Amino acid sequence: MIPLMKSAFSNELATRKALADFILQSPRLSMDMKCMEFEQAFAKRQKMADAVLFNSGGSANLAMLQALLNLGRLKRGDKVGFSAVTWSTNVMPILQLGLSPVPLDCDPLTLNTMSSHVSAAIRSHGLKAVFITNVLGFAGDLDQIRKTCREGGAVLLEDNCEALGTELPAGATGTFGLASSHSFFVAHHMSTIEGGMVLTSDEELAEMLRIVRANGWDRNLSSDRQLKWRRRFKIPDEFQGKYAFYDLGYNLRPTEITGFLGLLQLPALDAMIRAREANYLRLEKIVAANPDLFTLKHDHITLLSNFAFPVLCKTPELREKYILQLSGAGVEIRPMIAGNLARQPFFKKYVSESFELPGADLVHFNGVYFGNYPELTANDLEILSSALSHY
Ligand SMILES: Cc1ncc(COP(=O)(O)O)c(C=O)c1O
C-alpha cells in the first residue's frame, strides 16, 4: 500500500520524542513564546515582514478576510474572485462573511488561475478582491496577476496552503499578494499536526490579524500598539484594557505545541521540498511518455514544491482506467483537491448564479492525485511508475 502520507513529521520518531519531552517540561502550553519565535522564523524564511500563527490554514483564510472587513478595506457584499479549483475553507469564509464569491477558471495544464482569467473577471464582475489558490505546488503567472489586480483596484490574497516553497523568477509563492495563508496540517509541506500561518508585510493588517485571532482584544499586540487602541477608545486602565474587545474576532489561537513543532520542522523544510521535487520530476517522465495523460506545465516555476502528484487524464473514461491501475497497485488516490468547488453542494446552496468553468471542470472530471513525500522508497516509485504507464 502507498498511502497519501506515511508520517506526520520529518524525522518522525525523534520529533515525537522531542514533543513528549516538551509537553512534560514546558510550564505553559497555551500560545506563548514558541509561537512568536516560529512566526519570526517563518517570516524571515519567506522574506516577509510579519507572520501570524493560527490553529489551521482554514482559520488563516477566515482571519484574513475578517481583518480586511474590520479595516474597511472590504465591505459586505463585495465580490471576491477565488480559484474554482481549491479547498472548501478557501471559499466558505467568503460566504460566511457576507462577501460574494465569484469562481475563477483555471488553465488545466498549470492547474491554476491565470492573469487572463483574473482580468476578465475584474472587468465583468468588478471584483474587489482576488483570493488565488496556488494549487498543489503549481502556480499561475503570479507577477502578471499582481499587476492585473493592482491596475484593476482589487486586493490580491494568496491561499498558499498547497505551495509553500514554490518559487518563480519574480519571487516565492505567498509573497505576491497583500497577504497569504499557509497550512501545517499533516501531509502538507511541513506539519505541526494542525496549524496555519498568514504572511503579510502590511503592519496594519498584521495588527488586525492578531486582534481577530484572539477574541477581538489587544493582548497579543506590542505595548505601544495596545496603548494606541486604549487611547482611541478611552480605556482608563489595565483592569479594563485586558477585557476591551475592539473589533470582530474569534478564538483561532494555536498552542505552544504548534510553535514548538514549527520551529523543529522548519529547518528540514528545504530538504523535504527538494526530495518531493525530485520524485515529481522522475514520475513526470513516465507521464510525458503516456498519450493518455496531460503533462503539466511548470517552465515558469524555478522550484516546484509539490506534495501530491496530480494525474490529469485526457478524458473521464481514461480517469477510470488510471483509478483502476493506481488503486489496483495499492496506491491511495483521491480527487484533485475537491475538483471544481462551484459544483459542490454547499456552493449551489448559497450561490444561485451559474458559471462557465471549462478548465476547472476538466480538472474535476479528469483529475486524480496520490501522495508525494520524501519517504517514498525506490520500490514505491517503481510501483507508481508502472501504474502511470500506458498499456
Ligand atoms: C488550498 C487550501 N486552502 C486551505 C486549506 C485548509 O488548511 P487546514 O486543513 O490547515 O485548515 C487547505 C487544506 O488542505 C487547502 O488545500
The ligand as an ORCA input file, in Angstrom:
! r2SCAN-3c Opt
* xyz 0 1
  C      -5.913     25.319     -0.752
  C      -6.194     25.022      0.679
  N      -6.628     26.019      1.480
  C      -6.889     25.809      2.772
  C      -6.727     24.574      3.344
  C      -7.073     24.388      4.791
  O      -5.982     24.070      5.581
  P      -6.223     23.360      7.011
  O      -6.529     21.933      6.743
  O      -4.932     23.577      7.721
  O      -7.357     24.081      7.646
  C      -6.289     23.506      2.568
  C      -6.143     22.172      3.180
  O      -5.762     21.196      2.625
  C      -6.009     23.726      1.202
  O      -5.612     22.736      0.399
*
